[in-house]
Amino acid sequence: MHSYYAENKEKLKKGLSRFMRLVGPELEKAGGKPYPALLAEIRDYYEKNLLERFPYIGGDKVSGTRNLTGAYCFVAMGEVLKRYGASMEEIGRIMVLCYERYYLKMPGLVRKVMSKVYRSPKLLSKILLKKDAKNAANAAANPGSFETKTQIPPEKGYDFSYHNLVCPLANFASAACGGFSELEAQ
């Protein structure tokens, strides 16, 4: 385990717990067990099967670290719920519900500002171009980190276009399951 994750293990597991708390009743229903027992299993899976193997992509100073560690909270949740017979559709529904509840917990002013930014293609493109530069600088220091490219002008039919050139989430998943060749063959 990279020292960053070892030093921040409890903080990351608390973040996982904050997400899972938003869908506690749904977890109980899907897993058929009390929430505290399921949460313990999810946290244990996260630590032993994922956190142990995450690539270091810059730590707290880059937003991509939160994307990586946060997204895989849901992978851990899904893996545990599959043990109890939950379908992929149910697992996906719980993930979406968690994000919706997380968004609704944000202060109204923050949601309003986010909404305006997302509806302003010029402003969003400007923000994404800055993110491209930050990601490039971080990738130079931490190979395998997020690398992005904002398309100017955007692709036909879109207000803005944003591409992930390197995605540590996908790379981690590919390495964890031996590549996507089995999926591509289906």
C-alpha positions as CSV (number, residue, x, y, z in Angstrom):
1,M,0.0,0.0,0.0
2,H,1.3,3.4,-0.9
3,S,2.2,5.5,2.2
4,Y,-0.4,8.1,1.2
5,Y,-3.2,5.6,1.5
6,A,-1.7,4.0,4.6
7,E,-1.6,7.4,6.3
8,N,-5.1,8.3,5.2
9,K,-6.8,4.9,5.6
10,E,-9.1,6.0,8.4
11,K,-10.1,9.2,6.7
12,L,-10.9,7.4,3.4
13,K,-12.9,4.8,5.2
14,K,-14.8,7.6,7.0
15,G,-15.6,9.1,3.6
16,L,-16.9,5.7,2.5
17,S,-19.1,5.6,5.6
18,R,-20.5,9.0,4.9
19,F,-21.6,7.9,1.4
20,M,-23.0,4.6,2.5
21,R,-25.0,6.2,5.3
22,L,-27.0,8.1,2.6
23,V,-28.4,4.7,1.4
24,G,-28.4,2.7,4.6
25,P,-32.0,1.4,4.4
26,E,-31.4,0.4,0.7
27,L,-28.2,-1.4,1.6
28,E,-30.1,-3.3,4.4
29,K,-32.8,-4.3,2.0
30,A,-30.4,-5.4,-0.8
31,G,-28.1,-7.2,1.6
32,G,-30.6,-8.7,3.9
33,K,-28.5,-7.7,6.9
34,P,-28.3,-4.8,9.4
35,Y,-26.6,-1.7,8.0
36,P,-23.7,-1.8,10.6
37,A,-22.8,-5.3,9.6
38,L,-22.9,-4.5,5.8
39,L,-20.9,-1.3,6.3
40,A,-18.2,-3.2,8.2
41,E,-18.0,-5.7,5.2
42,I,-17.9,-2.9,2.7
43,R,-15.2,-1.1,4.6
44,D,-13.2,-4.3,5.0
45,Y,-13.5,-5.1,1.3
46,Y,-12.5,-1.6,0.4
47,E,-9.4,-1.7,2.6
48,K,-8.2,-5.3,1.7
49,N,-9.1,-5.5,-1.9
50,L,-8.9,-2.0,-3.3
51,L,-7.1,0.6,-1.0
52,E,-4.2,-1.8,-0.7
53,R,-3.6,-1.6,-4.5
54,F,-4.5,1.9,-5.6
55,P,-1.9,3.8,-7.6
56,Y,-0.6,7.0,-6.1
57,I,-1.8,9.9,-8.4
58,G,-0.9,12.9,-6.3
59,G,-2.7,12.7,-2.9
60,D,-4.7,15.5,-1.4
61,K,-3.3,18.1,-3.8
62,V,-5.2,16.7,-6.8
63,S,-8.9,16.2,-7.2
64,G,-8.4,13.0,-9.1
65,T,-7.5,11.2,-5.9
66,R,-11.0,11.8,-4.5
67,N,-12.4,10.6,-7.8
68,L,-10.4,7.3,-7.5
69,T,-11.0,6.7,-3.8
70,G,-14.6,7.7,-3.9
71,A,-15.6,5.8,-7.0
72,Y,-14.2,2.6,-5.6
73,C,-16.3,3.0,-2.5
74,F,-19.2,2.0,-4.8
75,V,-17.2,-0.9,-6.3
76,A,-16.7,-2.2,-2.7
77,M,-20.4,-1.8,-2.0
78,G,-21.3,-3.6,-5.2
79,E,-19.0,-6.5,-4.5
80,V,-20.4,-7.0,-1.1
81,L,-24.0,-6.7,-2.2
82,K,-23.4,-9.3,-5.0
83,R,-22.5,-11.8,-2.3
84,Y,-26.1,-11.5,-1.0
85,G,-27.7,-11.8,-4.4
86,A,-28.2,-8.2,-5.3
87,S,-28.5,-7.6,-9.1
88,M,-26.3,-5.2,-11.0
89,E,-29.5,-3.1,-11.7
90,E,-30.2,-2.9,-7.9
91,I,-26.5,-2.0,-7.2
92,G,-26.6,0.7,-9.9
93,R,-29.8,2.1,-8.6
94,I,-28.4,2.4,-5.1
95,M,-25.3,4.1,-6.5
96,V,-27.3,6.7,-8.4
97,L,-29.6,7.2,-5.3
98,C,-26.5,7.9,-3.2
99,Y,-25.2,10.5,-5.6
100,E,-28.6,12.1,-5.8
101,R,-28.9,12.3,-2.0
102,Y,-25.3,13.6,-1.7
103,Y,-26.1,16.4,-4.2
104,L,-29.3,17.3,-2.4
105,K,-27.4,17.6,0.9
106,M,-25.3,20.4,-0.7
107,P,-26.4,23.9,0.3
108,G,-28.9,25.4,-2.1
109,L,-26.5,28.2,-3.1
110,V,-23.8,25.7,-4.1
111,R,-26.3,23.7,-6.2
112,K,-27.5,26.9,-7.9
113,V,-24.0,28.0,-8.8
114,M,-23.1,24.5,-10.1
115,S,-26.3,24.6,-12.2
116,K,-25.3,27.9,-13.8
117,V,-21.8,26.7,-14.5
118,Y,-23.0,23.6,-16.2
119,R,-25.4,25.6,-18.3
120,S,-22.7,28.0,-19.5
121,P,-20.6,26.2,-22.2
122,K,-18.0,29.1,-22.4
123,L,-17.4,29.2,-18.6
124,L,-17.4,25.4,-18.4
125,S,-14.9,25.1,-21.2
126,K,-12.6,27.7,-19.5
127,I,-12.8,25.7,-16.3
128,L,-12.0,22.5,-18.1
129,L,-9.1,24.0,-20.0
130,K,-7.6,25.0,-16.6
131,K,-8.2,21.5,-15.4
132,D,-6.4,20.1,-18.4
133,A,-3.3,22.1,-17.5
134,K,-3.4,21.1,-13.8
135,N,-3.9,17.4,-14.8
136,A,-0.9,17.6,-17.3
137,A,1.4,19.0,-14.6
138,N,0.3,16.4,-12.1
139,A,0.7,13.6,-14.7
140,A,4.3,14.7,-15.3
141,A,5.0,14.3,-11.6
142,N,2.8,11.2,-11.1
143,P,2.6,9.0,-14.2
144,G,-0.8,7.3,-14.6
145,S,-2.7,10.2,-13.2
146,F,-5.7,11.7,-14.9
147,E,-4.9,13.4,-18.2
148,T,-7.7,15.3,-20.0
149,K,-8.3,17.3,-23.2
150,T,-11.1,19.8,-23.7
151,Q,-12.0,20.0,-27.3
152,I,-12.2,23.5,-28.7
153,P,-14.4,23.9,-30.7
154,P,-16.6,21.1,-29.1
155,E,-17.6,18.1,-31.1
156,K,-20.6,18.6,-33.4
157,G,-23.9,18.6,-31.5
158,Y,-22.4,19.3,-28.1
159,D,-22.0,22.5,-26.1
160,F,-18.6,21.2,-24.8
161,S,-16.4,18.2,-25.2
162,Y,-14.1,16.8,-22.6
163,H,-12.0,13.6,-23.0
164,N,-10.1,11.5,-20.5
165,L,-6.9,10.6,-22.2
166,V,-5.6,8.7,-19.1
167,C,-8.0,7.5,-16.5
168,P,-6.6,5.8,-13.4
169,L,-10.0,4.5,-12.5
170,A,-10.2,2.5,-15.7
171,N,-6.6,1.5,-15.5
172,F,-7.0,0.2,-12.0
173,A,-10.1,-1.7,-13.0
174,S,-8.4,-3.2,-16.0
175,A,-5.4,-4.3,-14.0
176,A,-7.6,-5.6,-11.2
177,C,-9.6,-7.9,-13.5
178,G,-6.7,-8.8,-15.9
179,G,-7.8,-6.4,-18.6
180,F,-11.0,-5.9,-20.5
181,S,-10.4,-8.6,-23.1
182,E,-13.1,-10.9,-21.6
183,L,-15.6,-8.0,-21.6
184,E,-14.7,-7.0,-25.2
185,A,-15.1,-10.6,-26.4
186,Q,-18.7,-10.7,-25.2
